[in-house]
Amino acid sequence: MSVNHVVVVGAGLAGIRSVEALRSRGFSGRITLIGEERHRPYDRPPLSKAVLLGTADSSFVDSDLDAMDVEHRPGVSAKGLRDGVVETTEGEISYDGLVIATGAEPIRLHGEGRQHVLRTLDDALTLRALLVENAKVTIIGASWIGAEVATAARRAGCEITVLEAGPTPLSHVVGREVGADTIPWYEGMDLRLDTMVASVDEGGVSLVNGGFIEADVVVAGIGVRPAVEWLAGSDIDLHNGVVTDEHLRTSLPNVVAVGDCAAWWSRRFHTRLRVEHWDTALNAPEVAVATLLGDDAVYDPVPYFWSEQFGHMVQYAGHHAGARLLRRGDPTAAKWSVCWLTDEDRLAGVLTVNKPRDLVQGRRIIESGQRMDPLRLEDPEVAIRDCVV
């Protein structure tokens, strides 16, 4: 089937990169880009960094939709999908090629009290105005986003309480041992671990143990879920997102998925991954569009993300489930890193704190699949690339 009209659902970074990839590959047909926000497309990582800190007011993507002859429909939400038709809040749009790039949406807690999340530009600007000196700010979740909000709140002079259900910050993503290394970063805050929230109520937060924490501002940073509810009832395969193969092809013909909502098969790690980070939204569209236009492209990256928190640049690459931890340096120092090795001594993951060289070298070695010398790898004075055997 020839593709003459491509509809891109979702006007975030993954959506706009899909549009650009279509035109760069010589696609001359119609392109319709729909997005539920009324802003023009923008990057999300700066929202919890530069925008929240007040050093920027926006993060718009420098892309000329008019020059690319794209019909952009802001403020339009997808409501359903059937073969060849996207149902939206402003009527039906037919397609013969579809890119699903609807991203993810924050998880909110129970309760009638006001709680803030950080996902959109409006979210960031609203929250920034509330982070003022001496404001009592309670952040639920010592996650990547939670830590970045806490960083901004500390700079604003707020009184900060961070509630984390796990035993350490970030325990669910980097493990308890590495997560514990970040606890000193919360100095001056009331960090409460193993603390479960019952509800967000008027004036604060109720805890499962019966306690209550007064707060002027409550921020929920407990994660996101793929924004795929609009696909319920369609024939597309859903499981923790839109299920795709290694080509980012879905179970429906002429439909691909990219970004936070795509659960893609990784040849490299022999598992299905859904990665909620900028690098995926930036690079996956090139493969998805190639697939849509009939080329045999494969998406098989080493996942990568970063976070700026409490004066530290934290970077991670890989997928380390089931791998063993090796340390490279003292976690109380300004710079350190950790690695994860498989049973075959192959590098599965690397996390660095203010050590970009380790990140770059580690990511390349994960891509190559080379074996490592564990003893040399534990020596922070030895470059990671010199630990290959």
Sequence and secondary structure as in RCSB ss.txt:
>XXXX:A:sequence
MSVNHVVVVGAGLAGIRSVEALRSRGFSGRITLIGEERHRPYDRPPLSKAVLLGTADSSFVDSDLDAMDVEHRPG
VSAKGLRDGVVETTEGEISYDGLVIATGAEPIRLHGEGRQHVLRTLDDALTLRALLVENAKVTIIGASWIGAEVA
TAARRAGCEITVLEAGPTPLSHVVGREVGADTIPWYEGMDLRLDTMVASVDEGGVSLVNGGFIEADVVVAGIGVR
PAVEWLAGSDIDLHNGVVTDEHLRTSLPNVVAVGDCAAWWSRRFHTRLRVEHWDTALNAPEVAVATLLGDDAVYD
PVPYFWSEQFGHMVQYAGHHAGARLLRRGDPTAAKWSVCWLTDEDRLAGVLTVNKPRDLVQGRRIIESGQRMDPL
RLEDPEVAIRDCVV
>XXXX:A:secstr
    EEEEE  SHHHHHHHHHHHHTT  SEEEEEESSSS  B SGGGGTHHHHTS S  B    TTTTT EEEET
  EEEEETTEEEETTEEEE SEEEE   EEE   SSSS  B  SSHHHHHHHHHH  TT EEEEE  SHHHHHHH
HHHHHTT EEEEE SSSSTTHHHH HHHHHTTGGGGTTSEEE S  EEEEETTEEEETTS EEE SEEEE S EE
ES GGGTTSSS BSSSEE  TT B SSTTEEE GGGEEEEETTTTEEE   SHHHHHHHHHHHHHHHTT      
   EEEEEETTEEEEEEE  TT EEEEES TTSSSEEEEEE TTSBEEEEEEES HHHHHHHHHHHHHT BB HH
HHT TTS GGGGB 
